Amino acid sequence: MTTFMPAPPATTFLEFYPKDNNVIAIGMDDSYIQIYNVRVSKVKTKLKGHHKRITGLALSNSLNVLISAGADSLVN
């Protein structure tokens, strides 16, 4: 058996944007966070700030910020 491509990184955490449920923050096993728009099926932004997988995400409705936690013991 031959592998032609590596498997894509796994999703480790999902968080819906409180103001618009069509926008999702997706934490990935490769330490990236993708901001995905469900309505148009497109990744809007890809964020990097951790060195290990994403373990938690929180989106604030009032402060308009994204908080992330990673297996690298960092909170951004």
mmCIF file of the N, C-alpha and C atoms, coordinates in Angstrom:
data_MODEL
# 
_entry.id   MODEL 
# 
loop_
_atom_site.group_PDB 
_atom_site.id 
_atom_site.type_symbol 
_atom_site.label_atom_id 
_atom_site.label_alt_id 
_atom_site.label_comp_id 
_atom_site.label_asym_id 
_atom_site.label_entity_id 
_atom_site.label_seq_id 
_atom_site.pdbx_PDB_ins_code 
_atom_site.Cartn_x 
_atom_site.Cartn_y 
_atom_site.Cartn_z 
_atom_site.occupancy 
_atom_site.B_iso_or_equiv 
_atom_site.pdbx_formal_charge 
_atom_site.auth_seq_id 
_atom_site.auth_comp_id 
_atom_site.auth_asym_id 
_atom_site.auth_atom_id 
_atom_site.pdbx_PDB_model_num 
ATOM 1   N N  . MET A 1 1  ? 0.837   -1.162 0.000  1.00 0.00 ? 1  MET A N  1 
ATOM 2   C CA . MET A 1 1  ? 0.000   0.000  0.000  1.00 0.00 ? 1  MET A CA 1 
ATOM 3   C C  . MET A 1 1  ? 0.890   1.236  0.000  1.00 0.00 ? 1  MET A C  1 
ATOM 4   N N  . THR A 1 2  ? 0.514   2.232  -0.781 1.00 0.00 ? 2  THR A N  1 
ATOM 5   C CA . THR A 1 2  ? 1.276   3.464  -0.908 1.00 0.00 ? 2  THR A CA 1 
ATOM 6   C C  . THR A 1 2  ? 0.420   4.647  -0.489 1.00 0.00 ? 2  THR A C  1 
ATOM 7   N N  . THR A 1 3  ? 1.020   5.574  0.220  1.00 0.00 ? 3  THR A N  1 
ATOM 8   C CA . THR A 1 3  ? 0.337   6.813  0.590  1.00 0.00 ? 3  THR A CA 1 
ATOM 9   C C  . THR A 1 3  ? 0.795   7.907  -0.359 1.00 0.00 ? 3  THR A C  1 
ATOM 10  N N  . PHE A 1 4  ? -0.150  8.534  -1.022 1.00 0.00 ? 4  PHE A N  1 
ATOM 11  C CA . PHE A 1 4  ? 0.176   9.584  -1.975 1.00 0.00 ? 4  PHE A CA 1 
ATOM 12  C C  . PHE A 1 4  ? 0.240   10.957 -1.329 1.00 0.00 ? 4  PHE A C  1 
ATOM 13  N N  . MET A 1 5  ? -0.571  11.176 -0.319 1.00 0.00 ? 5  MET A N  1 
ATOM 14  C CA . MET A 1 5  ? -0.604  12.466 0.367  1.00 0.00 ? 5  MET A CA 1 
ATOM 15  C C  . MET A 1 5  ? -0.748  12.220 1.863  1.00 0.00 ? 5  MET A C  1 
ATOM 16  N N  . PRO A 1 6  ? -0.180  13.084 2.683  1.00 0.00 ? 6  PRO A N  1 
ATOM 17  C CA . PRO A 1 6  ? -0.395  12.930 4.124  1.00 0.00 ? 6  PRO A CA 1 
ATOM 18  C C  . PRO A 1 6  ? -1.843  13.271 4.475  1.00 0.00 ? 6  PRO A C  1 
ATOM 19  N N  . ALA A 1 7  ? -2.307  12.713 5.554  1.00 0.00 ? 7  ALA A N  1 
ATOM 20  C CA . ALA A 1 7  ? -3.665  13.016 6.008  1.00 0.00 ? 7  ALA A CA 1 
ATOM 21  C C  . ALA A 1 7  ? -3.747  14.479 6.431  1.00 0.00 ? 7  ALA A C  1 
ATOM 22  N N  . PRO A 1 8  ? -4.894  15.122 6.200  1.00 0.00 ? 8  PRO A N  1 
ATOM 23  C CA . PRO A 1 8  ? -5.032  16.513 6.636  1.00 0.00 ? 8  PRO A CA 1 
ATOM 24  C C  . PRO A 1 8  ? -5.047  16.587 8.161  1.00 0.00 ? 8  PRO A C  1 
ATOM 25  N N  . PRO A 1 9  ? -4.700  17.739 8.724  1.00 0.00 ? 9  PRO A N  1 
ATOM 26  C CA . PRO A 1 9  ? -4.720  17.860 10.178 1.00 0.00 ? 9  PRO A CA 1 
ATOM 27  C C  . PRO A 1 9  ? -6.142  17.706 10.718 1.00 0.00 ? 9  PRO A C  1 
ATOM 28  N N  . ALA A 1 10 ? -6.248  17.107 11.874 1.00 0.00 ? 10 ALA A N  1 
ATOM 29  C CA . ALA A 1 10 ? -7.548  16.865 12.490 1.00 0.00 ? 10 ALA A CA 1 
ATOM 30  C C  . ALA A 1 10 ? -8.052  18.120 13.202 1.00 0.00 ? 10 ALA A C  1 
ATOM 31  N N  . THR A 1 11 ? -9.361  18.267 13.249 1.00 0.00 ? 11 THR A N  1 
ATOM 32  C CA . THR A 1 11 ? -9.990  19.338 14.015 1.00 0.00 ? 11 THR A CA 1 
ATOM 33  C C  . THR A 1 11 ? -9.980  18.940 15.483 1.00 0.00 ? 11 THR A C  1 
ATOM 34  N N  . THR A 1 12 ? -9.541  19.861 16.346 1.00 0.00 ? 12 THR A N  1 
ATOM 35  C CA . THR A 1 12 ? -9.482  19.561 17.770 1.00 0.00 ? 12 THR A CA 1 
ATOM 36  C C  . THR A 1 12 ? -10.480 20.377 18.585 1.00 0.00 ? 12 THR A C  1 
ATOM 37  N N  . PHE A 1 13 ? -11.004 21.485 18.021 1.00 0.00 ? 13 PHE A N  1 
ATOM 38  C CA . PHE A 1 13 ? -11.946 22.322 18.763 1.00 0.00 ? 13 PHE A CA 1 
ATOM 39  C C  . PHE A 1 13 ? -12.727 23.195 17.797 1.00 0.00 ? 13 PHE A C  1 
ATOM 40  N N  . LEU A 1 14 ? -14.029 23.376 18.075 1.00 0.00 ? 14 LEU A N  1 
ATOM 41  C CA . LEU A 1 14 ? -14.898 24.255 17.284 1.00 0.00 ? 14 LEU A CA 1 
ATOM 42  C C  . LEU A 1 14 ? -15.545 25.287 18.185 1.00 0.00 ? 14 LEU A C  1 
ATOM 43  N N  . GLU A 1 15 ? -15.681 26.500 17.677 1.00 0.00 ? 15 GLU A N  1 
ATOM 44  C CA . GLU A 1 15 ? -16.379 27.551 18.420 1.00 0.00 ? 15 GLU A CA 1 
ATOM 45  C C  . GLU A 1 15 ? -17.146 28.409 17.420 1.00 0.00 ? 15 GLU A C  1 
ATOM 46  N N  . PHE A 1 16 ? -18.451 28.535 17.622 1.00 0.00 ? 16 PHE A N  1 
ATOM 47  C CA . PHE A 1 16 ? -19.276 29.377 16.764 1.00 0.00 ? 16 PHE A CA 1 
ATOM 48  C C  . PHE A 1 16 ? -19.180 30.825 17.211 1.00 0.00 ? 16 PHE A C  1 
ATOM 49  N N  . TYR A 1 17 ? -19.124 31.733 16.245 1.00 0.00 ? 17 TYR A N  1 
ATOM 50  C CA . TYR A 1 17 ? -19.100 33.166 16.537 1.00 0.00 ? 17 TYR A CA 1 
ATOM 51  C C  . TYR A 1 17 ? -20.482 33.577 17.044 1.00 0.00 ? 17 TYR A C  1 
ATOM 52  N N  . PRO A 1 18 ? -20.581 34.186 18.229 1.00 0.00 ? 18 PRO A N  1 
ATOM 53  C CA . PRO A 1 18 ? -21.890 34.472 18.814 1.00 0.00 ? 18 PRO A CA 1 
ATOM 54  C C  . PRO A 1 18 ? -22.788 35.389 17.972 1.00 0.00 ? 18 PRO A C  1 
ATOM 55  N N  . LYS A 1 19 ? -22.204 36.320 17.232 1.00 0.00 ? 19 LYS A N  1 
ATOM 56  C CA . LYS A 1 19 ? -23.013 37.255 16.437 1.00 0.00 ? 19 LYS A CA 1 
ATOM 57  C C  . LYS A 1 19 ? -23.501 36.663 15.125 1.00 0.00 ? 19 LYS A C  1 
ATOM 58  N N  . ASP A 1 20 ? -22.819 35.621 14.631 1.00 0.00 ? 20 ASP A N  1 
ATOM 59  C CA . ASP A 1 20 ? -23.169 35.041 13.331 1.00 0.00 ? 20 ASP A CA 1 
ATOM 60  C C  . ASP A 1 20 ? -22.796 33.562 13.337 1.00 0.00 ? 20 ASP A C  1 
ATOM 61  N N  . ASN A 1 21 ? -23.788 32.687 13.434 1.00 0.00 ? 21 ASN A N  1 
ATOM 62  C CA . ASN A 1 21 ? -23.514 31.248 13.500 1.00 0.00 ? 21 ASN A CA 1 
ATOM 63  C C  . ASN A 1 21 ? -22.987 30.672 12.200 1.00 0.00 ? 21 ASN A C  1 
ATOM 64  N N  . ASN A 1 22 ? -22.835 31.486 11.168 1.00 0.00 ? 22 ASN A N  1 
ATOM 65  C CA . ASN A 1 22 ? -22.231 31.026 9.919  1.00 0.00 ? 22 ASN A CA 1 
ATOM 66  C C  . ASN A 1 22 ? -20.707 31.118 9.957  1.00 0.00 ? 22 ASN A C  1 
ATOM 67  N N  . VAL A 1 23 ? -20.168 31.703 11.014 1.00 0.00 ? 23 VAL A N  1 
ATOM 68  C CA . VAL A 1 23 ? -18.719 31.841 11.163 1.00 0.00 ? 23 VAL A CA 1 
ATOM 69  C C  . VAL A 1 23 ? -18.270 30.937 12.303 1.00 0.00 ? 23 VAL A C  1 
ATOM 70  N N  . ILE A 1 24 ? -17.264 30.105 12.019 1.00 0.00 ? 24 ILE A N  1 
ATOM 71  C CA . ILE A 1 24 ? -16.755 29.146 13.000 1.00 0.00 ? 24 ILE A CA 1 
ATOM 72  C C  . ILE A 1 24 ? -15.248 29.318 13.129 1.00 0.00 ? 24 ILE A C  1 
ATOM 73  N N  . ALA A 1 25 ? -14.753 29.295 14.349 1.00 0.00 ? 25 ALA A N  1 
ATOM 74  C CA . ALA A 1 25 ? -13.316 29.210 14.603 1.00 0.00 ? 25 ALA A CA 1 
ATOM 75  C C  . ALA A 1 25 ? -13.009 27.725 14.809 1.00 0.00 ? 25 ALA A C  1 
ATOM 76  N N  . ILE A 1 26 ? -12.044 27.210 14.059 1.00 0.00 ? 26 ILE A N  1 
ATOM 77  C CA . ILE A 1 26 ? -11.711 25.789 14.107 1.00 0.00 ? 26 ILE A CA 1 
ATOM 78  C C  . ILE A 1 26 ? -10.268 25.630 14.555 1.00 0.00 ? 26 ILE A C  1 
ATOM 79  N N  . GLY A 1 27 ? -10.062 24.998 15.704 1.00 0.00 ? 27 GLY A N  1 
ATOM 80  C CA . GLY A 1 27 ? -8.721  24.688 16.182 1.00 0.00 ? 27 GLY A CA 1 
ATOM 81  C C  . GLY A 1 27 ? -8.256  23.388 15.546 1.00 0.00 ? 27 GLY A C  1 
ATOM 82  N N  . MET A 1 28 ? -7.025  23.366 15.111 1.00 0.00 ? 28 MET A N  1 
ATOM 83  C CA . MET A 1 28 ? -6.508  22.215 14.377 1.00 0.00 ? 28 MET A CA 1 
ATOM 84  C C  . MET A 1 28 ? -5.369  21.526 15.141 1.00 0.00 ? 28 MET A C  1 
ATOM 85  N N  . ASP A 1 29 ? -5.152  20.275 14.779 1.00 0.00 ? 29 ASP A N  1 
ATOM 86  C CA . ASP A 1 29 ? -4.095  19.463 15.363 1.00 0.00 ? 29 ASP A CA 1 
ATOM 87  C C  . ASP A 1 29 ? -2.705  19.980 14.992 1.00 0.00 ? 29 ASP A C  1 
ATOM 88  N N  . ASP A 1 30 ? -2.600  20.722 13.887 1.00 0.00 ? 30 ASP A N  1 
ATOM 89  C CA . ASP A 1 30 ? -1.301  21.252 13.442 1.00 0.00 ? 30 ASP A CA 1 
ATOM 90  C C  . ASP A 1 30 ? -0.995  22.626 14.031 1.00 0.00 ? 30 ASP A C  1 
ATOM 91  N N  . SER A 1 31 ? -1.758  23.058 15.034 1.00 0.00 ? 31 SER A N  1 
ATOM 92  C CA . SER A 1 31 ? -1.593  24.299 15.796 1.00 0.00 ? 31 SER A CA 1 
ATOM 93  C C  . SER A 1 31 ? -2.129  25.542 15.089 1.00 0.00 ? 31 SER A C  1 
ATOM 94  N N  . TYR A 1 32 ? -2.783  25.389 13.965 1.00 0.00 ? 32 TYR A N  1 
ATOM 95  C CA . TYR A 1 32 ? -3.407  26.530 13.294 1.00 0.00 ? 32 TYR A CA 1 
ATOM 96  C C  . TYR A 1 32 ? -4.855  26.677 13.741 1.00 0.00 ? 32 TYR A C  1 
ATOM 97  N N  . ILE A 1 33 ? -5.375  27.892 13.607 1.00 0.00 ? 33 ILE A N  1 
ATOM 98  C CA . ILE A 1 33 ? -6.788  28.175 13.826 1.00 0.00 ? 33 ILE A CA 1 
ATOM 99  C C  . ILE A 1 33 ? -7.327  28.714 12.511 1.00 0.00 ? 33 ILE A C  1 
ATOM 100 N N  . GLN A 1 34 ? -8.397  28.121 12.026 1.00 0.00 ? 34 GLN A N  1 
ATOM 101 C CA . GLN A 1 34 ? -9.025  28.577 10.793 1.00 0.00 ? 34 GLN A CA 1 
ATOM 102 C C  . GLN A 1 34 ? -10.340 29.262 11.136 1.00 0.00 ? 34 GLN A C  1 
ATOM 103 N N  . ILE A 1 35 ? -10.554 30.432 10.548 1.00 0.00 ? 35 ILE A N  1 
ATOM 104 C CA . ILE A 1 35 ? -11.835 31.120 10.649 1.00 0.00 ? 35 ILE A CA 1 
ATOM 105 C C  . ILE A 1 35 ? -12.582 30.778 9.371  1.00 0.00 ? 35 ILE A C  1 
ATOM 106 N N  . TYR A 1 36 ? -13.674 30.046 9.514  1.00 0.00 ? 36 TYR A N  1 
ATOM 107 C CA . TYR A 1 36 ? -14.372 29.455 8.373  1.00 0.00 ? 36 TYR A CA 1 
ATOM 108 C C  . TYR A 1 36 ? -15.777 30.042 8.263  1.00 0.00 ? 36 TYR A C  1 
ATOM 109 N N  . ASN A 1 37 ? -16.169 30.416 7.052  1.00 0.00 ? 37 ASN A N  1 
ATOM 110 C CA . ASN A 1 37 ? -17.517 30.909 6.787  1.00 0.00 ? 37 ASN A CA 1 
ATOM 111 C C  . ASN A 1 37 ? -18.321 29.775 6.166  1.00 0.00 ? 37 ASN A C  1 
ATOM 112 N N  . VAL A 1 38 ? -19.304 29.286 6.891  1.00 0.00 ? 38 VAL A N  1 
ATOM 113 C CA . VAL A 1 38 ? -20.122 28.164 6.443  1.00 0.00 ? 38 VAL A CA 1 
ATOM 114 C C  . VAL A 1 38 ? -20.969 28.553 5.231  1.00 0.00 ? 38 VAL A C  1 
ATOM 115 N N  . ARG A 1 39 ? -21.456 29.777 5.206  1.00 0.00 ? 39 ARG A N  1 
ATOM 116 C CA . ARG A 1 39 ? -22.349 30.229 4.137  1.00 0.00 ? 39 ARG A CA 1 
ATOM 117 C C  . ARG A 1 39 ? -21.695 30.133 2.761  1.00 0.00 ? 39 ARG A C  1 
ATOM 118 N N  . VAL A 1 40 ? -20.412 30.461 2.671  1.00 0.00 ? 40 VAL A N  1 
ATOM 119 C CA . VAL A 1 40 ? -19.717 30.435 1.382  1.00 0.00 ? 40 VAL A CA 1 
ATOM 120 C C  . VAL A 1 40 ? -18.718 29.276 1.286  1.00 0.00 ? 40 VAL A C  1 
ATOM 121 N N  . SER A 1 41 ? -18.665 28.436 2.320  1.00 0.00 ? 41 SER A N  1 
ATOM 122 C CA . SER A 1 41 ? -17.760 27.275 2.367  1.00 0.00 ? 41 SER A CA 1 
ATOM 123 C C  . SER A 1 41 ? -16.314 27.666 2.067  1.00 0.00 ? 41 SER A C  1 
ATOM 124 N N  . LYS A 1 42 ? -15.826 28.641 2.823  1.00 0.00 ? 42 LYS A N  1 
ATOM 125 C CA . LYS A 1 42 ? -14.482 29.164 2.562  1.00 0.00 ? 42 LYS A CA 1 
ATOM 126 C C  . LYS A 1 42 ? -13.778 29.536 3.862  1.00 0.00 ? 42 LYS A C  1 
ATOM 127 N N  . VAL A 1 43 ? -12.481 29.231 3.921  1.00 0.00 ? 43 VAL A N  1 
ATOM 128 C CA . VAL A 1 43 ? -11.645 29.672 5.039  1.00 0.00 ? 43 VAL A CA 1 
ATOM 129 C C  . VAL A 1 43 ? -11.333 31.144 4.825  1.00 0.00 ? 43 VAL A C  1 
ATOM 130 N N  . LYS A 1 44 ? -11.752 31.996 5.785  1.00 0.00 ? 44 LYS A N  1 
ATOM 131 C CA . LYS A 1 44 ? -11.515 33.433 5.678  1.00 0.00 ? 44 LYS A CA 1 
ATOM 132 C C  . LYS A 1 44 ? -10.104 33.803 6.116  1.00 0.00 ? 44 LYS A C  1 
ATOM 133 N N  . THR A 1 45 ? -9.652  33.168 7.196  1.00 0.00 ? 45 THR A N  1 
ATOM 134 C CA . THR A 1 45 ? -8.357  33.485 7.784  1.00 0.00 ? 45 THR A CA 1 
ATOM 135 C C  . THR A 1 45 ? -7.755  32.235 8.389  1.00 0.00 ? 45 THR A C  1 
ATOM 136 N N  . LYS A 1 46 ? -6.437  32.147 8.352  1.00 0.00 ? 46 LYS A N  1 
ATOM 137 C CA . LYS A 1 46 ? -5.710  31.056 9.005  1.00 0.00 ? 46 LYS A CA 1 
ATOM 138 C C  . LYS A 1 46 ? -4.722  31.703 9.977  1.00 0.00 ? 46 LYS A C  1 
ATOM 139 N N  . LEU A 1 47 ? -4.870  31.395 11.262 1.00 0.00 ? 47 LEU A N  1 
ATOM 140 C CA . LEU A 1 47 ? -4.063  32.025 12.307 1.00 0.00 ? 47 LEU A CA 1 
ATOM 141 C C  . LEU A 1 47 ? -3.054  31.038 12.880 1.00 0.00 ? 47 LEU A C  1 
ATOM 142 N N  . LYS A 1 48 ? -1.877  31.555 13.225 1.00 0.00 ? 48 LYS A N  1 
ATOM 143 C CA . LYS A 1 48 ? -0.824  30.742 13.846 1.00 0.00 ? 48 LYS A CA 1 
ATOM 144 C C  . LYS A 1 48 ? -0.369  31.465 15.108 1.00 0.00 ? 48 LYS A C  1 
ATOM 145 N N  . GLY A 1 49 ? -0.285  30.751 16.221 1.00 0.00 ? 49 GLY A N  1 
ATOM 146 C CA . GLY A 1 49 ? 0.169   31.370 17.454 1.00 0.00 ? 49 GLY A CA 1 
ATOM 147 C C  . GLY A 1 49 ? 0.601   30.355 18.488 1.00 0.00 ? 49 GLY A C  1 
ATOM 148 N N  . HIS A 1 50 ? 0.376   29.090 18.181 1.00 0.00 ? 50 HIS A N  1 
ATOM 149 C CA . HIS A 1 50 ? 0.754   28.013 19.094 1.00 0.00 ? 50 HIS A CA 1 
ATOM 150 C C  . HIS A 1 50 ? 1.783   27.111 18.420 1.00 0.00 ? 50 HIS A C  1 
ATOM 151 N N  . HIS A 1 51 ? 2.432   26.283 19.254 1.00 0.00 ? 51 HIS A N  1 
ATOM 152 C CA . HIS A 1 51 ? 3.433   25.352 18.739 1.00 0.00 ? 51 HIS A CA 1 
ATOM 153 C C  . HIS A 1 51 ? 2.930   23.911 18.742 1.00 0.00 ? 51 HIS A C  1 
ATOM 154 N N  . LYS A 1 52 ? 1.824   23.686 19.445 1.00 0.00 ? 52 LYS A N  1 
ATOM 155 C CA . LYS A 1 52 ? 1.205   22.359 19.498 1.00 0.00 ? 52 LYS A CA 1 
ATOM 156 C C  . LYS A 1 52 ? -0.283  22.508 19.245 1.00 0.00 ? 52 LYS A C  1 
ATOM 157 N N  . ARG A 1 53 ? -1.015  21.395 19.256 1.00 0.00 ? 53 ARG A N  1 
ATOM 158 C CA . ARG A 1 53 ? -2.427  21.404 18.885 1.00 0.00 ? 53 ARG A CA 1 
ATOM 159 C C  . ARG A 1 53 ? -3.260  22.365 19.731 1.00 0.00 ? 53 ARG A C  1 
ATOM 160 N N  . ILE A 1 54 ? -4.346  22.832 19.154 1.00 0.00 ? 54 ILE A N  1 
ATOM 161 C CA . ILE A 1 54 ? -5.267  23.734 19.831 1.00 0.00 ? 54 ILE A CA 1 
ATOM 162 C C  . ILE A 1 54 ? -6.177  22.896 20.736 1.00 0.00 ? 54 ILE A C  1 
ATOM 163 N N  . THR A 1 55 ? -6.300  23.310 22.005 1.00 0.00 ? 55 THR A N  1 
ATOM 164 C CA . THR A 1 55 ? -7.118  22.554 22.955 1.00 0.00 ? 55 THR A CA 1 
ATOM 165 C C  . THR A 1 55 ? -8.384  23.297 23.371 1.00 0.00 ? 55 THR A C  1 
ATOM 166 N N  . GLY A 1 56 ? -8.491  24.584 23.062 1.00 0.00 ? 56 GLY A N  1 
ATOM 167 C CA . GLY A 1 56 ? -9.694  25.330 23.428 1.00 0.00 ? 56 GLY A CA 1 
ATOM 168 C C  . GLY A 1 56 ? -9.767  26.650 22.701 1.00 0.00 ? 56 GLY A C  1 
ATOM 169 N N  . LEU A 1 57 ? -10.987 27.101 22.445 1.00 0.00 ? 57 LEU A N  1 
ATOM 170 C CA . LEU A 1 57 ? -11.237 28.393 21.803 1.00 0.00 ? 57 LEU A CA 1 
ATOM 171 C C  . LEU A 1 57 ? -12.430 29.059 22.487 1.00 0.00 ? 57 LEU A C  1 
ATOM 172 N N  . ALA A 1 58 ? -12.423 30.383 22.543 1.00 0.00 ? 58 ALA A N  1 
ATOM 173 C CA . ALA A 1 58 ? -13.562 31.142 23.050 1.00 0.00 ? 58 ALA A CA 1 
ATOM 174 C C  . ALA A 1 58 ? -13.644 32.436 22.256 1.00 0.00 ? 58 ALA A C  1 
ATOM 175 N N  . LEU A 1 59 ? -14.834 32.754 21.789 1.00 0.00 ? 59 LEU A N  1 
ATOM 176 C CA . LEU A 1 59 ? -15.083 34.005 21.069 1.00 0.00 ? 59 LEU A CA 1 
ATOM 177 C C  . LEU A 1 59 ? -15.940 34.900 21.949 1.00 0.00 ? 59 LEU A C  1 
ATOM 178 N N  . SER A 1 60 ? -15.511 36.134 22.138 1.00 0.00 ? 60 SER A N  1 
ATOM 179 C CA . SER A 1 60 ? -16.257 37.077 22.963 1.00 0.00 ? 60 SER A CA 1 
ATOM 180 C C  . SER A 1 60 ? -17.207 37.893 22.103 1.00 0.00 ? 60 SER A C  1 
ATOM 181 N N  . ASN A 1 61 ? -18.449 37.956 22.532 1.00 0.00 ? 61 ASN A N  1 
ATOM 182 C CA . ASN A 1 61 ? -19.451 38.747 21.828 1.00 0.00 ? 61 ASN A CA 1 
ATOM 183 C C  . ASN A 1 61 ? -19.254 40.234 22.073 1.00 0.00 ? 61 ASN A C  1 
ATOM 184 N N  . SER A 1 62 ? -18.903 40.613 23.287 1.00 0.00 ? 62 SER A N  1 
ATOM 185 C CA . SER A 1 62 ? -18.790 42.033 23.628 1.00 0.00 ? 62 SER A CA 1 
ATOM 186 C C  . SER A 1 62 ? -17.411 42.616 23.324 1.00 0.00 ? 62 SER A C  1 
ATOM 187 N N  . LEU A 1 63 ? -16.348 41.822 23.464 1.00 0.00 ? 63 LEU A N  1 
ATOM 188 C CA . LEU A 1 63 ? -14.999 42.351 23.252 1.00 0.00 ? 63 LEU A CA 1 
ATOM 189 C C  . LEU A 1 63 ? -14.481 42.132 21.837 1.00 0.00 ? 63 LEU A C  1 
ATOM 190 N N  . ASN A 1 64 ? -15.163 41.289 21.050 1.00 0.00 ? 64 ASN A N  1 
ATOM 191 C CA . ASN A 1 64 ? -14.752 41.002 19.672 1.00 0.00 ? 64 ASN A CA 1 
ATOM 192 C C  . ASN A 1 64 ? -13.321 40.448 19.607 1.00 0.00 ? 64 ASN A C  1 
ATOM 193 N N  . VAL A 1 65 ? -13.036 39.467 20.478 1.00 0.00 ? 65 VAL A N  1 
ATOM 194 C CA . VAL A 1 65 ? -11.717 38.833 20.513 1.00 0.00 ? 65 VAL A CA 1 
ATOM 195 C C  . VAL A 1 65 ? -11.864 37.312 20.485 1.00 0.00 ? 65 VAL A C  1 
ATOM 196 N N  . LEU A 1 66 ? -10.803 36.659 20.072 1.00 0.00 ? 66 LEU A N  1 
ATOM 197 C CA . LEU A 1 66 ? -10.711 35.202 20.073 1.00 0.00 ? 66 LEU A CA 1 
ATOM 198 C C  . LEU A 1 66 ? -9.620  34.805 21.059 1.00 0.00 ? 66 LEU A C  1 
ATOM 199 N N  . ILE A 1 67 ? -9.953  33.950 21.997 1.00 0.00 ? 67 ILE A N  1 
ATOM 200 C CA . ILE A 1 67 ? -8.988  33.413 22.953 1.00 0.00 ? 67 ILE A CA 1 
ATOM 201 C C  . ILE A 1 67 ? -8.715  31.972 22.570 1.00 0.00 ? 67 ILE A C  1 
ATOM 202 N N  . SER A 1 68 ? -7.444  31.590 22.561 1.00 0.00 ? 68 SER A N  1 
ATOM 203 C CA . SER A 1 68 ? -7.100  30.216 22.216 1.00 0.00 ? 68 SER A CA 1 
ATOM 204 C C  . SER A 1 68 ? -6.175  29.632 23.276 1.00 0.00 ? 68 SER A C  1 
ATOM 205 N N  . ALA A 1 69 ? -6.316  28.331 23.474 1.00 0.00 ? 69 ALA A N  1 
ATOM 206 C CA . ALA A 1 69 ? -5.439  27.579 24.375 1.00 0.00 ? 69 ALA A CA 1 
ATOM 207 C C  . ALA A 1 69 ? -4.854  26.422 23.589 1.00 0.00 ? 69 ALA A C  1 
ATOM 208 N N  . GLY A 1 70 ? -3.597  26.108 23.879 1.00 0.00 ? 70 GLY A N  1 
ATOM 209 C CA . GLY A 1 70 ? -2.938  25.038 23.139 1.00 0.00 ? 70 GLY A CA 1 
ATOM 210 C C  . GLY A 1 70 ? -2.265  24.032 24.062 1.00 0.00 ? 70 GLY A C  1 
ATOM 211 N N  . ALA A 1 71 ? -1.897  22.894 23.499 1.00 0.00 ? 71 ALA A N  1 
ATOM 212 C CA . ALA A 1 71 ? -1.187  21.857 24.240 1.00 0.00 ? 71 ALA A CA 1 
ATOM 213 C C  . ALA A 1 71 ? 0.222   22.314 24.608 1.00 0.00 ? 71 ALA A C  1 
ATOM 214 N N  . ASP A 1 72 ? 0.637   23.481 24.107 1.00 0.00 ? 72 ASP A N  1 
ATOM 215 C CA . ASP A 1 72 ? 1.937   24.046 24.456 1.00 0.00 ? 72 ASP A CA 1 
ATOM 216 C C  . ASP A 1 72 ? 1.860   24.880 25.735 1.00 0.00 ? 72 ASP A C  1 
ATOM 217 N N  . SER A 1 73 ? 0.726   24.810 26.460 1.00 0.00 ? 73 SER A N  1 
ATOM 218 C CA . SER A 1 73 ? 0.485   25.520 27.725 1.00 0.00 ? 73 SER A CA 1 
ATOM 219 C C  . SER A 1 73 ? 0.395   27.023 27.570 1.00 0.00 ? 73 SER A C  1 
ATOM 220 N N  . LEU A 1 74 ? 0.087   27.505 26.370 1.00 0.00 ? 74 LEU A N  1 
ATOM 221 C CA . LEU A 1 74 ? -0.069  28.933 26.133 1.00 0.00 ? 74 LEU A CA 1 
ATOM 222 C C  . LEU A 1 74 ? -1.537  29.289 25.961 1.00 0.00 ? 74 LEU A C  1 
ATOM 223 N N  . VAL A 1 75 ? -1.892  30.491 26.387 1.00 0.00 ? 75 VAL A N  1 
ATOM 224 C CA . VAL A 1 75 ? -3.208  31.066 26.124 1.00 0.00 ? 75 VAL A CA 1 
ATOM 225 C C  . VAL A 1 75 ? -2.955  32.361 25.361 1.00 0.00 ? 75 VAL A C  1 
ATOM 226 N N  . ASN A 1 76 ? -3.546  32.469 24.191 1.00 0.00 ? 76 ASN A N  1 
ATOM 227 C CA . ASN A 1 76 ? -3.349  33.655 23.353 1.00 0.00 ? 76 ASN A CA 1 
ATOM 228 C C  . ASN A 1 76 ? -4.666  34.376 23.167 1.00 0.00 ? 76 ASN A C  1 
# 
